[in-house]
Amino acid sequence: MLVVSRFKYAYTIAVCMLGTLFAIPSFVSQETFDKLPGFLQHTVSLGLELRGGSHIQLEVDLRSVEKERQESIVDETRKLLRKQNIKYSKISVQSRGDGSAIFINLKNQDDVPSVQKMLLKIEKQLEVSVSGAQITAVISEAFMDEFAKRVVSESIEVIRHRIDETGTTEPTILRQGRDRIVVQRPGAGDSAEVKKVLGKTAMLTFHAVDEDMESIEAVNPEQKPNLPAKPGVVYLPEDRGNKTMYVPVKKQHSLTGKSVVDAQVTIDNRTGMPAVSIKFDSIDGARKMAELSTKYLGKQFAMVLDGKVLSAPVFQSVLNDGNAQITGNFTMEEATQLALLLRAGSLPAPLNVVEERSVGPSLGADSIVSGKNATICAFIFVALFMLASYGKFGGFAVVSLTANIMLLFACLTLLGATLTLPGIAGIALSIGMAVDANVLIYERIREEIRSGIRAIIAVAQGYRMAMTTIVDSNLTTMVGAIVLYEFGSGPIRGFAVTLALGALISMFTTFSLTKLLIHVWTRRNGNKGFTI
Amino acid sequence: MFRLHLIPYGTKFDIVGMSRYMISLAVAVVVTCFAFMTFKGLNYSIDFKGGYIFEVTLPGEPAIQELRDELGSLGLGEVSIQQFGGKNNLMIRLGRAEDGKEQEMAIQKVRNALGTDAVYKKVETVGPKVGSELVSNAIKAVTFALLAMLCYIAIRFEWQFGICAVAALLHDCAIIFGMFSIFPLEFSETSITAVLLTASYSINDTVVIFDRIRETLRRHKTMNIKDVINLSLNETLSRTTLTATTTLLAVLALYLFGGKVIAAFALPIMVGIIVGTFSSIFVASPLLTCLNLRRDKIGGDDNRKDGGRSAANIG
């Protein structure tokens, strides 16, 4: 005799009801959805290919940051070497493997230990190796890993600010792997706008212009002209409408955009051109600005964004209040964007787009409709087949199959999982596979009845005998799913979640709901004897 | 009362006897599939090899050949243009992909070539690095999952069962990959999921049969292994075909009504279910006879729990 305790009755019905309750919001129309109480206003979130939107994968260019750091170490070392009168034939940063390293060739091998010490004093995370009079130094891999972690999370923060500023709703920004960031945003519009905002590092720096050297005009705008060299001075390009000038500025910046607390678009009073007014924080930025404008009063000062000179105006007066204006050859749109970027802060490293997908909303809607149709048809096919194979008992299986789907949706909703196109296919497929447990039990019951024992005992026996099989097969699936989730990425993970949930839920419905239905039915009709 | 019976009651097929032919057939098919994969390779989508996909609706009927020439001259690699659902709906694929800045420029070039009136339904770009990472990641995940399942089965049953199950699984995967190669179907990120679904279906099916073999071994202490396996296979044949049918029906619904994208995903799964069912019956189980299964170990373990008790009740 099949035994189902009162407690089991209660919790089976409770779980199924709760499941249905949480699944329903995914199926109702928008108007009904808005009327639902707050705690029910959650649906299965749809993947980008279903609701339309864009997906961009960015790679944080750690190598360039590493190289930059190495170059500043080289600069510092060079200065110290000169000061201490240590002779060298070469000191530079060169690419090595897929990264770069600092190379120093000393004239005298006896100087090696002191230079080694010097390097470590400048940056203690260096790994220094020596062969003869040549010293090679790289930034340690462990430190780079730590550094990568920091740079990526800082980048995510900046990206979030920037995207929020564009007014995009619900962007998803995730770290992926060591140096990747994924940005997803739903809705129409292509990703060009977002890429424009993300493509710039927006590193704003202020440099004094070297007075001894002259700006040089590029004859061919595509090509860098021959530029005279002077230590501590670099030539940076400035776009002046129809020509490109190379402006000599001091390598060391005096102030950076990090101290900017606010930036707004204005119109420059003198030229009538769009400009950006910025406000520095009072402690650091404003004081420095005041010092600089006193020191360089009447002299040229360059504002540099991502290695390009925006403009190099002359300080007309001492700036005491921490306000300044950035001028340049801007259009209104460019000025607006610059203001946005300055408000959101600069990226700690350049970003490269490595993957990009965008799906129009109409295509997504089509996919949802066909996915829904396919799932409904799958349900009808399976239900008819079960009814034809097992009659009444097939009906019980169909009831628990319905509960199965409801619970699956409820779990996906509560877990905040994202339903993708293969996910829908997975659901349709799990409809097919979910009845497997029922089939196992029913076949077993048939066998038992054939062996000549009373039907009502055969049912209990069938249930018990099929139990190990069902547990074994589902646990094997679960083990596979857990490993896939652990080691897989993206779609494989999504698949693993659906797979594991499908296995768990089908075990639950078979051992509780179907069992309960059969229990109720056999209690009324069981003594008459029956076949399946 | 009418009941649909796919398999009549009390079949006595000598499946282990047939296995010599069936396993030879399986080996031949797997070898063919491997040959195709080695010499022809898979038709990777841009998910793996990198590239561009544009799905656009153009205002008028486009001159495909001219468009192909124009896009070909952009130097973005191999161009493929497909019409679908109406003459002015195009799916354009470009073979080469770069990382970083060049990507944007390439997209801009294509946009210029297609004109301003084109409506973009889908634009995808994948850099070459992402693709190769995807492959290594997927291989790693699947290998570990297979190993974990092997261990689980080895613990719950015996190591011989684990080996046979994994052999059947490899057979299934080889055939699915082979199918992708032979009929050149595009192998994309979603295709990995199709292979995984096949694998999980097949392992499930195999475990159910193994479970019955274990039970029969305990119940009939003196029956020889070959008969045990034959009996178990025949007893579970009805369930095996029923479950395969319901699952196939569900996938058939996907294939027929799921639209283009889902249909492309459903086809390999349909094949996978058939192949998976075949391998559970004709590969995994008969292979057990070759692996010196030791009855004393299996009979000894937890005899009291299920198999033992039911044998006592009924017998």
Boltz contact constraints between the chains, C-beta under 6 A:
constraints:
  - contact:
      token1: [A, 352]
      token2: [B, 99]
      max_distance: 6.0
  - contact:
      token1: [A, 352]
      token2: [B, 100]
      max_distance: 6.0
  - contact:
      token1: [A, 353]
      token2: [B, 103]
      max_distance: 6.0
  - contact:
      token1: [A, 354]
      token2: [B, 99]
      max_distance: 6.0
  - contact:
      token1: [A, 354]
      token2: [B, 127]
      max_distance: 6.0
  - contact:
      token1: [A, 354]
      token2: [B, 129]
      max_distance: 6.0
  - contact:
      token1: [A, 354]
      token2: [B, 130]
      max_distance: 6.0
  - contact:
      token1: [A, 355]
      token2: [B, 126]
      max_distance: 6.0
  - contact:
      token1: [A, 355]
      token2: [B, 127]
      max_distance: 6.0
  - contact:
      token1: [A, 355]
      token2: [B, 130]
      max_distance: 6.0
  - contact:
      token1: [A, 356]
      token2: [B, 125]
      max_distance: 6.0
  - contact:
      token1: [A, 357]
      token2: [B, 124]
      max_distance: 6.0
  - contact:
      token1: [A, 358]
      token2: [B, 123]
      max_distance: 6.0
  - contact:
      token1: [A, 359]
      token2: [B, 122]
      max_distance: 6.0
  - contact:
      token1: [A, 360]
      token2: [B, 121]
      max_distance: 6.0
  - contact:
      token1: [A, 363]
      token2: [B, 121]
      max_distance: 6.0
  - contact:
      token1: [A, 363]
      token2: [B, 122]
      max_distance: 6.0
  - contact:
      token1: [A, 370]
      token2: [B, 258]
      max_distance: 6.0
  - contact:
      token1: [A, 370]
      token2: [B, 259]
      max_distance: 6.0
  - contact:
      token1: [A, 373]
      token2: [B, 257]
      max_distance: 6.0
  - contact:
      token1: [A, 374]
      token2: [B, 253]
      max_distance: 6.0
  - contact:
      token1: [A, 374]
      token2: [B, 254]
      max_distance: 6.0
  - contact:
      token1: [A, 374]
      token2: [B, 257]
      max_distance: 6.0
  - contact:
      token1: [A, 374]
      token2: [B, 258]
      max_distance: 6.0
  - contact:
      token1: [A, 377]
      token2: [B, 253]
      max_distance: 6.0
  - contact:
      token1: [A, 377]
      token2: [B, 257]
      max_distance: 6.0
  - contact:
      token1: [A, 378]
      token2: [B, 250]
      max_distance: 6.0
  - contact:
      token1: [A, 378]
      token2: [B, 253]
      max_distance: 6.0
  - contact:
      token1: [A, 381]
      token2: [B, 249]
      max_distance: 6.0
  - contact:
      token1: [A, 381]
      token2: [B, 253]
      max_distance: 6.0
  - contact:
      token1: [A, 382]
      token2: [B, 246]
      max_distance: 6.0
  - contact:
      token1: [A, 382]
      token2: [B, 249]
      max_distance: 6.0
  - contact:
      token1: [A, 382]
      token2: [B, 250]
      max_distance: 6.0
  - contact:
      token1: [A, 385]
      token2: [B, 246]
      max_distance: 6.0
  - contact:
      token1: [A, 385]
      token2: [B, 249]
      max_distance: 6.0
  - contact:
      token1: [A, 388]
      token2: [B, 4]
      max_distance: 6.0
  - contact:
      token1: [A, 389]
      token2: [B, 4]
      max_distance: 6.0
  - contact:
      token1: [A, 421]
      token2: [B, 261]
      max_distance: 6.0
  - contact:
      token1: [A, 422]
      token2: [B, 190]
      max_distance: 6.0
  - contact:
      token1: [A, 422]
      token2: [B, 193]
      max_distance: 6.0
  - contact:
      token1: [A, 425]
      token2: [B, 254]
      max_distance: 6.0
  - contact:
      token1: [A, 425]
      token2: [B, 262]
      max_distance: 6.0
  - contact:
      token1: [A, 425]
      token2: [B, 265]
      max_distance: 6.0
  - contact:
      token1: [A, 428]
      token2: [B, 250]
      max_distance: 6.0
  - contact:
      token1: [A, 428]
      token2: [B, 254]
      max_distance: 6.0
  - contact:
      token1: [A, 429]
      token2: [B, 250]
      max_distance: 6.0
  - contact:
      token1: [A, 431]
      token2: [B, 250]
      max_distance: 6.0
  - contact:
      token1: [A, 432]
      token2: [B, 246]
      max_distance: 6.0
  - contact:
      token1: [A, 432]
      token2: [B, 247]
      max_distance: 6.0
  - contact:
      token1: [A, 432]
      token2: [B, 250]
      max_distance: 6.0
  - contact:
      token1: [A, 433]
      token2: [B, 247]
      max_distance: 6.0
  - contact:
      token1: [A, 435]
      token2: [B, 246]
      max_distance: 6.0
  - contact:
      token1: [A, 436]
      token2: [B, 243]
      max_distance: 6.0
  - contact:
      token1: [A, 439]
      token2: [B, 239]
      max_distance: 6.0
  - contact:
      token1: [A, 439]
      token2: [B, 242]
      max_distance: 6.0
  - contact:
      token1: [A, 439]
      token2: [B, 243]
      max_distance: 6.0
  - contact:
      token1: [A, 440]
      token2: [B, 239]
      max_distance: 6.0
  - contact:
      token1: [A, 443]
      token2: [B, 238]
      max_distance: 6.0
  - contact:
      token1: [A, 443]
      token2: [B, 239]
      max_distance: 6.0
  - contact:
      token1: [A, 451]
      token2: [B, 314]
      max_distance: 6.0
  - contact:
      token1: [A, 465]
      token2: [B, 310]
      max_distance: 6.0
  - contact:
      token1: [A, 468]
      token2: [B, 306]
      max_distance: 6.0
  - contact:
      token1: [A, 469]
      token2: [B, 208]
      max_distance: 6.0
  - contact:
      token1: [A, 469]
      token2: [B, 211]
      max_distance: 6.0
  - contact:
      token1: [A, 472]
      token2: [B, 156]
      max_distance: 6.0
  - contact:
      token1: [A, 472]
      token2: [B, 207]
      max_distance: 6.0
  - contact:
      token1: [A, 472]
      token2: [B, 211]
      max_distance: 6.0
  - contact:
      token1: [A, 473]
      token2: [B, 204]
      max_distance: 6.0
  - contact:
      token1: [A, 473]
      token2: [B, 207]
      max_distance: 6.0
  - contact:
      token1: [A, 473]
      token2: [B, 208]
      max_distance: 6.0
  - contact:
      token1: [A, 476]
      token2: [B, 149]
      max_distance: 6.0
  - contact:
      token1: [A, 476]
      token2: [B, 152]
      max_distance: 6.0
  - contact:
      token1: [A, 476]
      token2: [B, 203]
      max_distance: 6.0
  - contact:
      token1: [A, 476]
      token2: [B, 207]
      max_distance: 6.0
  - contact:
      token1: [A, 477]
      token2: [B, 200]
      max_distance: 6.0
  - contact:
      token1: [A, 477]
      token2: [B, 204]
      max_distance: 6.0
  - contact:
      token1: [A, 479]
      token2: [B, 148]
      max_distance: 6.0
  - contact:
      token1: [A, 479]
      token2: [B, 149]
      max_distance: 6.0
  - contact:
      token1: [A, 479]
      token2: [B, 152]
      max_distance: 6.0
  - contact:
      token1: [A, 480]
      token2: [B, 145]
      max_distance: 6.0
  - contact:
      token1: [A, 480]
      token2: [B, 149]
      max_distance: 6.0
  - contact:
      token1: [A, 483]
      token2: [B, 144]
      max_distance: 6.0
  - contact:
      token1: [A, 483]
      token2: [B, 145]
      max_distance: 6.0
  - contact:
      token1: [A, 483]
      token2: [B, 148]
      max_distance: 6.0
  - contact:
      token1: [A, 484]
      token2: [B, 141]
      max_distance: 6.0
  - contact:
      token1: [A, 484]
      token2: [B, 145]
      max_distance: 6.0
  - contact:
      token1: [A, 487]
      token2: [B, 140]
      max_distance: 6.0
  - contact:
      token1: [A, 487]
      token2: [B, 141]
      max_distance: 6.0
  - contact:
      token1: [A, 487]
      token2: [B, 144]
      max_distance: 6.0
  - contact:
      token1: [A, 488]
      token2: [B, 141]
      max_distance: 6.0
  - contact:
      token1: [A, 489]
      token2: [B, 137]
      max_distance: 6.0
  - contact:
      token1: [A, 491]
      token2: [B, 189]
      max_distance: 6.0
  - contact:
      token1: [A, 491]
      token2: [B, 193]
      max_distance: 6.0
  - contact:
      token1: [A, 492]
      token2: [B, 141]
      max_distance: 6.0
  - contact:
      token1: [A, 495]
      token2: [B, 193]
      max_distance: 6.0
  - contact:
      token1: [A, 495]
      token2: [B, 196]
      max_distance: 6.0
  - contact:
      token1: [A, 499]
      token2: [B, 200]
      max_distance: 6.0
